[in-house]
Amino acid sequence: MTRNYEVISADAHIEAPPVWAERIPAHLRDRAPRIVALPDGGDGWQLGDGEPAPLGLQLTGGKKYTEFIERGQSYADDLPGAGGPEQRLAEQDRDGVDAEVLFSSVVATALKKVGDHRDVQVAIATAYNSWASEFCSHDIERLLGVGIIPFTGIDDAVAELHRIAELPGLRGAMLLQFPSGKPVLTDADEPFWAAAADLDVCIVAHHNFGGDEKQKSHPLPGLRKEKAMDMGGGADLGLFAWLLTCDLPLPTLPIVTVLQLMLGGPLDRHPNLRFHFAETGIGWLPYWLEQMEDRFDRHRFWAKVNLERRPIEYVRDHFTFSFQEDHAGLALRHMIGVDNICWASDFPHSVSDWPYSREVLARSMAGVPNDERRRIQALNIAAQFRVIDPADKDRLAAEPLSPLASDVPGRGERRIA
């Protein structure tokens, strides 16, 4: 029987200390993350000889805004969001959340810092993924883990994707770059897309993968035909794709990444590929989708671009995006696609309102019909991660839903006084 999910956070974080680092081979362990006491107080994450990253704004659960600090926190303080799975389930109960998609931003940062040190990066990723599987196996219906893919080459990426697919409790695979390790799509990525489609694993990004800041100006190298796209004609597809970004800010928004996947062919070759982009917000999507459709029609003839579907259909068929409190995006939800947006808490980071997420939803969802609320609050991400059978989504969306909280304080009021 399918669990009666009413609220699933489509973006939350495990911020526990790196006890998983002991799984890394001894000869590489000096490059692994570790916790150090900082001279000015509190703990920090140390990676090699780099500057320690202090505990601060990533652990603000339950604090007033006036209590936020950039540094000076310690794991000895029993911080919300930094404990084991039993603590995490209790924190979900307190917040009125049935389940969470669990990222680890610290591990992602560590992989970016070790860069092209292949053995270290692979060791960190595999050690963390094995530990995260055990963490989430405490309750696989509520702790929805995200494994992380090393960006040390296509063989390593495909191998770890296969391993993630077999690890209990892990529901998605997170990319930091395109699978071959490049910041842009290339033909070398194809084995990964084929494996993801065969394994039926959702590919995940926190904000974005690829499309980094160096690619902000035209030409976008990975969008040029000779490097990424097997399409007819001699058009400058870098310029064409750049026009379809509609001048929205990059690289935080995943626009360039989505365009590469749309124009480069993976979504046509593998129509069951699924992607979830966390913490992007949704207010930008109605504008972008509308403008992209218009620019596509204006420019597809000189560019000689013939897609199998409309651009907006690619987005609606393959992608979900998460938001915290985004009233503009919800007001225009039908322009995005109700099935493509997912609420998230981002607990325990500073944008989170734990333990008042039910109040956030009450402010956000006022006036949204119950079947749409169910999709946005839980069912969209549950289907994307195959926590539920997508074929059951319409039936589950029609089931009764708990009423929204009443007499809810305004945004931020609980945490300013």
CORDA-V814296 format. One record per backbone hydrogen bond with DSSP energy under -0.5 kcal/mol. NH is the residue of the N-H (numbers start at 1). CO is the residue of the C=O. If there is no record, write none. Layout:
NH CO
NH CO
This chain:
5 3
8 377
9 99
10 8
10 343
12 101
13 347
14 103
15 13
15 81
19 17
21 18
22 19
23 20
24 21
28 25
29 25
29 26
31 28
32 29
34 46
36 44
38 42
41 38
43 73
44 36
45 53
46 34
46 44
48 32
50 47
53 45
54 52
55 43
56 54
59 56
60 348
62 354
63 60
65 415
66 415
67 64
68 65
73 55
77 74
78 75
82 79
88 84
89 85
90 86
91 87
92 88
93 89
94 90
95 91
96 92
96 93
97 92
98 7
99 7
100 142
101 9
102 100
102 144
103 12
103 101
108 104
109 105
110 106
111 107
112 108
113 109
114 110
115 111
117 114
118 116
121 117
122 118
123 119
124 120
125 121
126 122
127 123
128 124
129 125
130 126
131 127
132 128
133 129
134 130
135 131
136 132
137 133
138 135
139 136
142 139
143 139
144 100
144 142
145 143
145 169
146 102
147 172
149 174
157 153
158 154
159 155
160 156
161 157
162 158
163 159
164 160
165 161
166 162
166 163
167 163
167 164
168 166
170 167
171 145
171 169
172 145
173 202
174 147
175 204
178 182
181 178
187 227
189 186
190 187
192 189
193 189
194 190
195 191
196 192
197 193
198 194
199 195
200 196
201 196
202 171
203 274
204 173
205 276
207 205
207 278
208 206
210 176
211 183
215 212
216 213
221 219
223 220
224 221
227 224
228 224
229 224
229 225
230 228
231 229
237 235
240 236
241 237
242 238
243 239
244 240
245 241
245 242
246 243
247 242
248 245
253 249
258 254
259 255
260 256
261 257
262 258
263 259
264 260
265 261
267 261
268 265
269 265
270 266
273 270
275 318
276 203
277 320
278 205
278 276
280 277
280 322
281 322
285 282
286 282
288 284
289 285
290 286
291 287
292 288
293 289
294 290
295 291
296 292
297 293
298 294
299 295
300 296
303 299
304 300
304 301
305 300
306 304
307 305
313 310
314 310
315 311
316 312
317 313
318 314
319 315
320 275
321 340
322 277
323 342
330 326
331 327
332 328
333 330
335 332
336 332
337 333
340 337
341 338
342 321
343 376
344 323
346 11
349 346
350 57
352 349
356 353
358 95
359 356
360 356
361 357
362 358
363 359
364 360
365 361
366 362
368 365
373 369
374 370
375 371
376 372
377 373
378 374
379 374
380 375
382 378
383 379
384 380
385 381
386 383
387 382
388 382
392 389
393 390
396 392
397 393
398 394
398 395
399 396
413 410
415 412
416 413
417 413
